[in-house]
Every structure is written in structure tokens, then in C-alpha cells.
Amino acid sequence: MEAKTPKESLTVLTDLVLPGETNFLDNLFGGELLARMDRACSIAARRHSRQIVVTASVNHVAFSKPIPVGSVVTVEAKVSRAFKSSMETYVDVWTEDRLSGSRTKVNEGIYTFVAVDEVGKPVTIPQITPETDLEKKRFEGALRRKQLSLVLAGKLNAHDATALKALFN
């Protein structure tokens, strides 16, 4: 199975924030944004694996700025690292200034997906070969995040978390 690059999974969703999707402050509901992020990440994971994918976890979400009604929102997702059957997908959320067209990053998140067959059994997926500096940084961080998650869940002994231990040596 040949490795793929993150850009091969790039998914970009652009949409408008409508009044029915906002809270009492006229900002996009957090849950609505999470759903948009999950959809973009799911498409990116499927593009990478060419399999059915299921969301395994939402590892991180940072709501940096509110997104007002009427905003144009762009959600960009791509696979940052692939393991045996799971993959980490990094997502960035941008808003666009109505007049200048300049973009502002307002949110980011990290989702984990598992590729499965038609009966839900995990399947092997291609690895990732990062190209840009940002892709390499996210690729390296993905192993640390996975090991930390496994240690916290009691599925990996802290002494065996080599990528985490390397941070402190």
C-alpha cells in the first residue's frame, strides 16, 4: 500500500452562517461548528483511506473567536497522520472579511477516525508522507497525542510511550 500526502485528503467546505444556526448573541452555535468540522474531517479521512470511516474521538477543539451571523466560514481538513487503521485529521476554521476577503483563523480541532469494512471491522490504511513544515509538525505531534491518549486510557504503559518520553529527555 503506497503512502499518501496530506494534500491528497484536503477537504474544504465553505458555507454561510444563517440566523437559525446561532445563539442568543447571534454567533454560530458551537455544536453546529463541531458538526461542520466533523463532516470535513470525515471526508478527508475517507479520501485518505478510500474506506468507510467512523469518528473515534474529538481530541481537541479550540474556539478562539466567535463567528457572527452572516459570516462566510471555511473549514479545511486533512489527514495529519495514519496509523494501522486509525488516522488523525487536523481541521482549521477560517472566516472571511466581507469587504477585503482577508481570512482570520477562528477555530481548530483534531479528530480521530477509524477506517472500517462493511461490517465495522477495522482495515489497514495507507501511511502519510508529510511535505510542508506544518504537515511535518502535525505528523510528529500526532504520535505524541496518540500515546498520551493511550496512556490516559490505561492501554499503554507510560514507560513504553517513547514519543512522550523524548519530550523530557
C-alpha positions in Angstrom: 0.0 0.0 0.0 1.6 3.3 -1.1 1.9 6.2 1.3 -0.1 9.4 0.5 0.5 13.0 1.2 -1.8 15.1 3.5 -2.8 17.3 0.5 -4.4 14.3 -1.2 -7.0 14.3 1.6 -7.5 18.0 1.7 -11.2 18.9 2.1 -12.5 22.5 2.0 -16.1 23.3 3.0 -17.3 26.9 2.7 -20.7 28.0 4.0 -22.7 30.9 5.3 -23.8 31.3 8.9 -27.6 31.6 8.9 -29.8 33.1 11.7 -31.2 29.6 12.7 -27.7 28.4 13.4 -26.9 31.0 16.0 -27.2 31.5 19.8 -28.7 34.5 21.6 -25.6 36.5 20.9 -26.1 35.9 17.1 -22.9 33.8 16.9 -22.7 30.3 15.4 -23.6 27.5 17.8 -20.5 25.6 18.9 -22.3 22.3 18.2 -23.1 23.5 14.6 -19.5 24.3 14.1 -18.4 20.9 15.5 -20.7 19.2 13.1 -19.3 21.1 10.1 -15.8 20.2 11.3 -16.7 16.5 11.8 -18.1 16.4 8.2 -15.0 17.9 6.7 -12.7 15.6 8.7 -14.8 12.6 7.8 -14.5 13.4 4.1 -10.7 13.9 4.4 -10.4 10.6 6.3 -12.4 8.8 3.6 -10.3 10.4 0.8 -7.2 9.2 2.5 -8.3 5.7 3.3 -10.9 5.1 0.5 -12.9 3.2 3.1 -15.9 3.7 5.3 -14.7 5.8 8.3 -16.2 6.4 11.7 -15.4 9.2 14.2 -13.4 7.6 17.1 -12.8 10.8 19.1 -12.6 14.5 19.1 -9.2 15.0 20.6 -9.0 18.8 20.7 -11.1 21.8 19.8 -10.2 25.4 20.4 -12.9 28.1 20.0 -10.7 31.2 19.5 -13.2 33.7 18.2 -17.0 33.9 17.8 -18.4 33.5 14.4 -21.3 36.1 13.8 -24.4 35.5 11.8 -23.8 36.3 8.1 -20.1 35.2 8.2 -18.6 33.1 5.5 -16.9 30.2 7.2 -14.3 27.9 5.6 -13.5 24.6 7.2 -10.2 23.0 5.9 -9.3 19.4 7.0 -6.6 16.9 6.0 -5.2 13.8 7.5 -2.1 14.6 9.5 -1.0 11.0 10.3 -2.2 7.5 9.7 -1.6 4.5 11.9 -2.7 0.9 11.2 -6.5 1.6 10.8 -6.9 4.9 12.6 -5.9 8.4 11.4 -5.6 11.8 12.9 -7.3 14.6 11.0 -6.5 18.2 11.7 -9.0 20.9 10.9 -8.7 24.7 10.7 -11.6 27.1 10.6 -11.5 30.5 8.9 -13.8 33.4 8.5 -13.7 35.8 5.6 -13.9 39.5 5.8 -16.9 40.6 3.7 -15.1 43.6 2.2 -11.5 42.8 1.9 -11.7 39.0 1.5 -8.9 38.5 4.1 -9.2 35.4 6.3 -9.0 35.0 10.0 -8.4 31.7 11.8 -11.1 31.3 14.4 -11.0 27.7 15.4 -9.0 24.4 15.1 -9.5 20.9 16.0 -8.1 17.4 15.9 -10.3 14.4 15.2 -9.5 10.7 15.1 -11.2 8.4 12.6 -11.0 4.6 12.1 -11.4 3.0 8.7 -13.7 0.0 8.7 -15.2 -2.5 6.3 -18.9 -3.0 5.6 -19.4 -4.9 8.9 -17.4 -2.4 11.0 -14.1 -4.3 11.3 -11.0 -2.0 11.2 -9.0 -2.2 8.0 -5.4 -1.3 7.2 -4.9 2.1 5.6 -2.0 3.9 3.7 0.6 5.8 5.7 1.2 9.6 5.4 4.3 11.3 4.0 4.2 14.9 5.2 5.6 17.5 2.8 5.4 21.0 4.3 6.9 22.2 7.6 3.4 22.5 9.2 2.5 19.0 7.9 5.7 17.6 9.5 5.0 19.3 12.8 1.4 18.0 12.9 2.7 14.5 11.8 5.2 14.3 14.7 2.7 15.7 17.2 0.2 13.0 16.2 2.2 10.2 17.7 2.7 12.0 21.0 -1.1 12.8 21.1 -1.9 9.1 20.4 0.5 7.8 23.0 -0.8 10.3 25.6 -4.4 9.2 24.8 -3.4 5.5 25.2 -1.6 6.1 28.5 -4.6 8.1 29.9 -6.9 5.3 28.8 -4.7 2.7 30.5 -4.0 1.0 27.2 -0.2 1.8 27.1 2.3 1.8 29.9 3.9 5.2 30.3 7.3 3.6 30.1 6.5 2.5 26.6 5.4 5.9 25.4 8.7 6.6 23.6 7.5 9.7 21.7 6.2 11.3 25.0 9.4 10.3 26.9 11.5 12.0 24.2 10.0 15.3 25.1 11.5 15.2 28.6 15.0 13.8 27.6 
